[in-house]
């Protein structure tokens, strides 16, 4: 009888433990404590001003915004259809994670800042090694001062990036001149993989992500299986905010020193002048994969930035972290809003009498939404008719409207189904690959899961249907405009600079 009672207690415990990973994964979006701007000494109006300005940026989609002060989230916005639990593509903000992986490996005596790069690649050395190439160190890669002229085409023309990068001429003495080059980050990733025996993502999962409770993370890889390092990481907004808090705390998390304080200090220091390539007038320098400057009257700023405006800004004097993710034409505009609208609202002590402003901020964040197609719910009767596409560069073979679902077939691929709502977002699953700004065919092979789509539609006239689709756990969006009078589809993957193109179709 006692044994039976013990089993009755044991079985629910086993079930609870089995569900624990799922519970932790869901809970990680709310790990950091929550507060309000006023309680943490920030004018609520200043936060509203920044959020409003971000949402009103022309030609831009803001997906996620998070403001953290004193280790607490004081404001967050996830513009529908994007949600807090959705991972987001970081582009070059990925470099921050690469720098931390290198720092941890140094702390564990797996490598040193002054190690020569070529010592890790005896099997990939060029036939002729110049003295400058022989002098290149890990520190030079972290500071983007390898001496090699950047050549991004390696990523698309080569299957052995490390060998082909090392085969390039070293035109300047390493460590003397800054030239932003994502391949420096890739080489660091390759070094971490060689000294640890694991991919950099696997290494970070053990050393950083597990203690920081970051459960969702994926990283694109090179054709030969190395994390790309300089781009290609996908994490949740809060996971990125946690990294900012870790850096403000000099590498300490929950009483545990995950990265040495000395290494963090160097990463956030002005080690090399990067003003000529920073693209603005803020006199940026570069540390270890971080942009650094000092704003007059404000203090130090350390920042990681990625293509299309992915941004994490860390302000030690204010003990603040600001994260902004989305698709922006002006990828430096985020900084001006932080500097000119948010930071003037930082005060000492708790602000008072801002209850109505907090309600306004809550409403703004809760109702933020990406642009929806505008028009009527019904139009020309084309339900379940196959639209055969003329030959086109996108590989679209045919399309079909089936109730509130858009079906698309691409050459050599299965049919993609996009549930869509009338002036509201309906979610679905994509079994293929979402649009991307660079060729991803060989670098997304390990992402063995569906991507989440959110689509909305409206008939802008009786014969014209507009559909917009977002890939909410990625970054991209696509717009489809079907003109049934002209038998023409106007299609665009909505990255800045992409031009729409037209495809004629016949209705079957």
C-alpha positions in Angstrom: 0.0 0.0 0.0 2.8 2.4 0.8 4.5 1.6 -2.5 1.3 2.4 -4.3 1.0 5.7 -2.6 4.6 6.4 -3.5 3.9 5.6 -7.1 0.9 7.9 -7.1 3.1 10.7 -5.9 6.0 9.8 -8.3 4.0 9.7 -11.5 2.8 13.3 -11.4 6.3 14.4 -10.5 7.7 12.6 -13.6 5.0 14.3 -15.7 5.9 17.7 -14.2 9.6 17.2 -15.0 8.7 16.2 -18.5 6.8 19.5 -19.0 9.5 21.6 -17.3 11.5 22.4 -20.5 8.3 23.5 -22.2 7.3 25.7 -19.2 10.8 27.2 -19.1 10.8 27.9 -22.8 7.5 29.7 -22.6 8.5 31.6 -19.4 11.7 32.9 -20.7 9.9 35.8 -22.4 9.1 37.2 -19.0 12.3 36.4 -17.1 13.5 40.0 -16.5 11.5 41.8 -13.7 8.9 44.3 -15.0 8.5 47.9 -13.8 7.4 51.2 -15.2 9.4 54.1 -16.5 8.4 56.4 -13.6 9.3 53.8 -11.0 12.8 53.6 -12.5 13.3 57.3 -12.9 12.4 57.9 -16.6 9.8 60.3 -17.8 6.9 58.2 -19.3 6.3 60.9 -21.8 9.9 60.5 -23.1 9.3 56.8 -23.6 6.0 57.5 -25.5 7.9 60.1 -27.6 10.5 57.5 -28.7 8.0 54.8 -29.3 5.8 57.1 -31.4 8.8 58.3 -33.4 9.9 54.8 -34.2 6.4 53.8 -35.4 6.2 56.8 -37.6 9.6 56.3 -39.4 8.7 56.4 -43.1 9.2 53.2 -45.0 9.9 51.2 -41.9 8.4 48.3 -40.0 9.2 48.3 -36.2 8.8 44.7 -34.9 10.1 44.8 -31.3 11.2 47.5 -28.8 12.4 47.0 -25.3 13.7 49.5 -22.7 15.4 48.2 -19.6 16.6 50.2 -16.6 18.2 48.9 -13.4 17.8 45.4 -14.8 14.0 45.8 -15.2 11.9 46.0 -18.3 10.1 49.4 -18.1 8.6 49.3 -21.6 8.2 46.8 -24.4 6.4 46.9 -27.7 5.8 44.0 -30.0 4.0 45.3 -33.1 1.4 42.9 -34.3 1.7 40.4 -35.9 5.1 40.1 -34.1 5.0 38.7 -30.5 7.3 38.5 -27.5 7.9 34.8 -28.0 9.0 35.2 -31.7 12.7 34.9 -32.4 14.2 37.6 -34.7 17.0 37.7 -37.2 19.8 39.9 -35.8 22.1 40.4 -38.7 25.4 42.0 -37.4 24.1 42.3 -33.8 25.2 38.6 -33.9 28.8 39.8 -33.5 28.1 40.7 -29.9 27.5 37.0 -29.1 30.6 36.1 -31.1 32.7 38.5 -29.0 31.3 37.0 -25.8 32.1 33.4 -26.9 35.7 34.5 -27.6 35.9 36.1 -24.1 34.6 32.9 -22.4 37.1 30.8 -24.3 39.9 33.2 -23.2 38.7 32.9 -19.6 39.0 29.1 -19.9 42.5 29.4 -21.3 41.5 27.9 -24.6 43.0 30.8 -26.5 44.6 34.2 -26.0 44.1 37.6 -27.5 47.7 37.6 -28.9 47.4 34.2 -30.5 48.3 34.3 -34.2 45.3 33.5 -36.4 47.3 31.2 -38.7 48.2 28.9 -35.8 44.6 27.7 -35.8 44.5 26.9 -39.5 47.6 24.9 -40.5 45.4 23.0 -42.9 44.1 26.1 -44.7 47.3 28.2 -44.9 48.1 29.8 -48.3 51.1 28.6 -50.2 52.9 31.9 -49.6 52.5 33.6 -46.2 53.3 37.3 -45.9 54.8 38.7 -42.8 51.7 40.8 -42.3 49.4 37.8 -42.5 51.7 35.9 -40.0 51.3 38.8 -37.5 47.5 38.8 -37.5 46.0 38.0 -34.0 42.7 37.2 -32.4 42.7 40.7 -31.0 42.9 42.1 -34.6 39.9 40.1 -35.7 37.9 41.4 -32.7 38.8 45.0 -33.6 38.1 44.6 -37.3 41.7 45.5 -38.1 42.9 42.3 -39.8 44.7 44.2 -42.6 42.7 42.3 -45.3 40.5 44.3 -47.6 36.9 43.2 -47.0 35.3 41.0 -49.7 31.7 39.9 -48.9 31.5 37.9 -52.1 33.4 35.0 -50.4 30.1 34.1 -48.8 28.4 33.4 -52.1 31.3 32.1 -54.3 33.1 29.8 -51.9 32.4 26.6 -50.0 35.5 27.0 -47.8 35.3 30.5 -46.4 38.3 30.2 -44.0 40.7 29.0 -46.7 39.6 31.6 -49.2 39.7 34.4 -46.7 43.3 33.6 -45.6 44.3 33.4 -49.3 43.6 37.1 -49.7 46.5 39.6 -49.6 47.1 41.4 -46.3 47.3 45.1 -47.5 47.9 46.8 -44.1 49.7 46.0 -40.9 47.1 44.2 -38.7 45.9 46.2 -35.7 46.5 49.6 -37.4 43.4 50.4 -39.4 39.7 49.7 -39.0 37.8 48.0 -41.8 34.4 46.6 -41.0 34.4 43.0 -42.2 31.9 40.3 -41.1 34.4 37.7 -42.2 36.6 38.6 -39.2 33.7 37.4 -37.1 33.4 34.2 -39.1 37.0 33.5 -38.5 36.6 34.0 -34.8 33.7 31.5 -34.9 35.9 29.0 -36.7 38.6 29.5 -34.1 36.1 28.9 -31.2 34.9 25.8 -32.9 38.4 24.5 -33.3 39.5 25.1 -29.7 36.3 23.8 -28.1 35.4 21.0 -30.5 31.8 22.4 -30.7 30.1 24.9 -32.8 30.0 28.4 -31.3 26.2 28.1 -30.8 26.7 24.8 -28.8 29.5 26.4 -26.8 27.3 29.5 -26.0 24.4 27.3 -25.1 26.4 25.6 -22.3 28.4 28.6 -21.1 26.0 31.5 -21.5 22.5 30.6 -22.7 21.7 28.0 -20.1 22.7 30.0 -17.0 20.9 33.1 -18.5 17.9 31.0 -19.4 18.0 31.7 -23.1 16.2 28.6 -24.6 15.6 29.8 -28.2 18.6 30.4 -30.4 19.6 29.4 -33.9 22.6 30.3 -36.0 23.1 30.0 -39.7 26.2 28.1 -40.8 28.8 28.2 -43.6 28.7 25.4 -46.2 31.2 23.4 -44.1 29.2 23.7 -40.9 30.6 26.7 -39.0 28.3 29.3 -37.4 28.6 32.4 -39.5 29.6 34.6 -36.5 29.1 38.0 -38.0 25.4 37.5 -38.8 22.7 34.9 -38.9 21.7 34.5 -35.2 18.1 34.4 -34.2 16.9 35.0 -30.6 14.0 36.6 -28.8 14.0 40.3 -28.0 14.3 39.6 -24.2 17.3 37.4 -24.8 19.1 40.2 -26.5 18.1 42.6 -23.7 19.6 40.1 -21.2 22.9 40.3 -23.0 22.8 44.1 -22.6 22.2 43.7 -18.8 25.1 41.2 -18.7 27.4 43.7 -20.2 26.3 46.5 -17.9 26.9 44.1 -15.0 30.5 43.5 -16.3 29.8 39.9 -17.3 28.0 38.9 -14.1 24.6 37.2 -14.1 22.7 36.1 -11.1 25.8 36.1 -8.9 27.8 34.1 -11.5 30.7 35.6 -13.5 30.0 34.3 -17.0 32.5 36.5 -18.8 35.5 38.2 -17.1 34.9 41.9 -16.1 38.3 42.8 -17.6 37.3 41.4 -21.0 33.9 43.2 -21.0 35.7 46.4 -20.1 38.0 46.1 -23.1 35.1 45.2 -25.4 33.4 48.5 -24.4 36.5 50.6 -24.7 37.6 52.9 -27.7 40.4 50.6 -28.9 40.5 51.7 -32.6 39.1 54.7 -34.4 36.1 53.7 -36.5 34.7 57.2 -37.3 35.3 57.0 -41.0 33.1 53.9 -41.3 30.5 54.6 -38.6 28.3 56.5 -41.0 27.4 59.4 -38.6 29.0 62.2 -36.6 29.1 60.6 -33.1 32.8 59.9 -33.3 32.5 56.1 -32.9 35.4 53.9 -32.0 35.4 50.1 -31.9 36.3 47.7 -29.1 35.8 44.0 -29.3 32.9 43.8 -31.8 31.1 46.8 -30.1 30.8 50.3 -31.3 31.7 52.8 -28.6 31.4 56.5 -28.1 30.7 59.1 -25.5 27.8 61.6 -25.8 28.3 65.0 -24.2 26.2 65.4 -21.2 25.0 61.8 -21.3 28.1 59.6 -21.0 29.3 56.4 -22.6 27.4 54.3 -25.1 28.3 50.8 -26.3 26.3 49.4 -29.1 25.8 46.5 -31.6 24.1 47.3 -34.8 22.8 45.1 -37.6 21.5 45.5 -41.1 18.0 47.2 -41.5 18.3 48.8 -38.1 18.7 45.9 -35.6 20.1 47.7 -32.5 21.1 47.1 -28.9 22.4 50.2 -27.1 23.9 50.0 -23.6 24.3 53.1 -21.5 26.3 52.4 -18.3 25.8 55.8 -16.7 22.1 55.5 -17.0 22.1 51.7 -16.3 19.9 51.3 -19.4 19.5 49.0 -22.3 17.5 49.8 -25.4 16.7 47.1 -28.0 15.0 47.9 -31.4 14.4 45.2 -34.0 12.6 45.6 -37.4 13.1 46.5 -41.0 14.2 50.1 -41.3 15.4 52.3 -44.2 17.5 54.5 -41.9 19.4 52.0 -39.8 21.0 54.8 -37.8 17.7 56.6 -37.0 17.1 54.6 -33.9 20.1 56.2 -32.2 18.8 59.7 -32.7 15.5 58.8 -31.0 17.3 57.3 -28.1 19.6 60.3 -27.8 17.2 63.1 -28.4 13.9 61.8 -27.1 14.4 59.0 -24.5 17.6 60.1 -22.7 16.4 63.7 -21.8 13.7 62.0 -19.9 16.0 60.1 -17.5 15.8 61.7 -14.1 17.2 60.8 -10.7 14.7 59.1 -8.5 11.2 58.0 -9.3 8.9 60.3 -11.3 5.5 61.0 -9.8 2.0 61.8 -11.1 2.3 59.9 -14.4 -0.5 57.4 -14.0 -2.4 58.7 -17.1 0.8 58.7 -19.1 1.4 55.1 -18.1 -2.1 54.2 -19.4 -1.3 56.0 -22.6 2.0 54.1 -23.0 0.3 50.8 -22.2 -2.3 51.4 -24.8 0.3 52.5 -27.4 2.4 49.3 -26.9 -0.6 47.0 -26.7 -2.2 48.3 -30.0 1.0 48.8 -32.1 0.5 47.1 -35.4 2.3 46.8 -38.7 0.5 48.4 -41.7 -2.5 46.5 -42.9 -3.9 46.4 -46.4 -6.9 48.8 -46.7 -10.1 48.2 -48.6 -13.1 45.9 -48.8 -13.6 42.3 -47.6 -14.9 41.1 -51.0 -14.0 41.6 -54.6 -14.0 39.8 -58.0 -15.1 36.2 -57.7 -11.9 34.2 -58.3 -12.2 31.6 -55.5 -10.5 28.3 -56.2 -9.4 29.4 -59.7 -5.8 28.7 -60.5 -3.7 31.6 -61.6 -1.0 30.3 -63.8 2.1 32.5 -63.7 4.2 33.3 -66.7 7.9 32.4 -66.3 9.5 34.6 -63.7 12.7 35.0 -61.6 10.9 34.3 -58.3 10.0 30.8 -59.3 6.3 31.4 -58.7 4.4 28.7 -60.7 0.8 29.4 -59.8 -1.5 31.0 -57.1 -5.0 30.3 -55.9 -7.4 31.9 -53.5 -9.2 29.3 -51.4 -11.6 31.1 -49.1 -9.4 33.1 -46.7 -6.2 31.3 -47.7 -3.7 32.2 -50.4 -2.0 29.2 -52.0 1.3 29.7 -53.7 3.3 27.1 -55.6 7.0 27.6 -56.5 9.0 25.6 -59.0 10.2 22.4 -57.6 8.6 23.1 -54.1 5.5 22.1 -52.3 2.5 24.4 -52.2 2.6 27.1 -49.5 -0.6 28.0 -47.7 -1.0 31.5 -46.1 -4.2 31.9 -44.0 -5.1 35.6 -44.2 -7.5 37.8 -42.3 -9.4 40.8 -43.6 -7.6 43.8 -42.0 -6.3 41.5 -39.3 -3.5 39.0 -39.0 -4.1 35.3 -39.3 -1.2 33.0 -38.5 0.0 29.9 -40.4 3.0 27.7 -40.9 5.6 27.8 -43.7 7.4 24.5 -44.4 9.9 26.1 -46.8 12.4 28.9 -46.4 11.2 32.5 -45.9 12.6 35.4 -48.1 16.1 36.6 -47.1 18.3 39.4 -48.2 21.2 37.1 -49.0 21.3 33.6 -50.6 20.5 31.2 -47.7 20.1 27.9 -49.4 23.3 26.4 -47.9 23.1 28.2 -44.6 19.7 27.4 -43.3 19.9 23.6 -43.7 19.9 23.0 -39.9 16.7 25.0 -39.3 14.5 21.9 -39.4 11.2 23.5 -38.4 8.3 25.5 -39.8 8.4 29.3 -39.9 5.4 31.2 -38.6 3.5 33.4 -41.1 1.0 36.1 -40.5 -1.1 37.4 -43.4 -3.8 40.0 -44.0 -5.7 41.1 -47.1 -8.1 43.7 -48.5 -9.6 44.4 -51.9 -8.4 47.9 -52.8 -10.9 47.9 -55.7 -13.4 45.3 -57.0 -10.6 43.8 -59.2 -7.5 44.4 -57.1 -6.5 42.2 -54.1 -3.6 43.2 -51.8 -2.1 40.5 -49.5 0.8 41.2 -47.1 2.6 38.3 -45.4 5.1 38.6 -42.5 7.4 35.8 -41.3 7.1 36.7 -37.7 9.9 34.4 -36.3 12.3 35.6 -38.9 12.4 39.2 -40.3 11.0 39.4 -43.8 7.7 40.3 -45.3 6.2 40.0 -48.8 3.5 41.9 -50.6 1.3 40.5 -53.4 -1.1 42.7 -55.4 -3.3 40.8 -57.8 -4.9 42.9 -60.6 -7.6 40.7 -62.2 -8.4 43.4 -64.9 -4.8 43.3 -66.1 -4.1 39.6 -65.2 -1.0 40.8 -63.4 0.6 40.1 -60.1 2.9 42.8 -58.6 5.2 41.1 -56.1 7.9 42.3 -53.7 9.9 40.9 -50.8 9.8 44.0 -48.6 13.5 44.6 -47.8 14.6 48.3 -48.3 15.8 48.9 -51.8 13.9 45.9 -53.3 11.9 46.9 -56.3 8.5 45.3 -57.1 8.2 43.3 -60.3 5.2 42.2 -62.3 4.2 38.7 -63.4 1.4 38.1 -65.8 -1.0 35.2 -65.2 -3.9 33.4 -66.8 -6.9 32.4 -64.9 -7.7 28.6 -65.2 
